[in-house]
Amino acid sequence: MPAAPVTPILPVVELVVPVVPILPVDPVVPVVPVEPTELPVDPAVPVLPELPVVLGKAPAVPVVLLGPVAVPVVPTVPVAL
């Protein structure tokens, strides 16, 4: 009887391991800046595309310092739309 509960615990640990590699994939997704590139289509908002590009290059570390800066940038994009 006690052996049965022990078996399910092993698979659970394995599932947690794959979750860790998935997290590093998110920072690699900075390629998402491709969407902001579409915004440049509007000649009236050429400065906005430049900002997202800088944040997209290294959003992992700058997130802490540029945290407050990134917040205002997000609302600015929807306003242009």
WOFEN-V871017 format. One record per helix or strand. SS is the DSSP state (H for helix, E for strand). FROM is the first residue (numbers start at 1). TO is the last residue. If there is no record, write none. Layout:
ss	from	to
SS	FROM	TO
SS	FROM	TO
This chain:
ss	from	to
H	2	39
H	43	57
H	62	65
H	67	80
